[in-house]
């Protein structure tokens, strides 16, 4: 069962990085980042520039967590590393949530 969670977190990280890079390259907002916002964004380029690096950090953290969790579950136990990584992953998730909310307030 944990392999499913590890795979989902890993895939989330890969897709987040891919979507962020695509959004930066095309200059068009992706619904992955805007959610169900019904109002048009005032400054799409500013939003993309603001969120781009932060999204890469979140995606990289998810990829790292998914990969290390898979190794922990199926190759060799990494108890101390997993404790630290869970704390770091949750911290980055909260930071990213706050960042997205600030970006929406600033650019919507």
Secondary structure by P-SEA (a helix, b strand, c coil): caaaaaaaaaaaaaaaaaaaaaaaaacccccccccccccccccaaaaaaaaaaaaaaaaaaaaaaaaaaaaaaccccaaaaaaaaaaaaaaaaaaaaaaaaaaaaacc
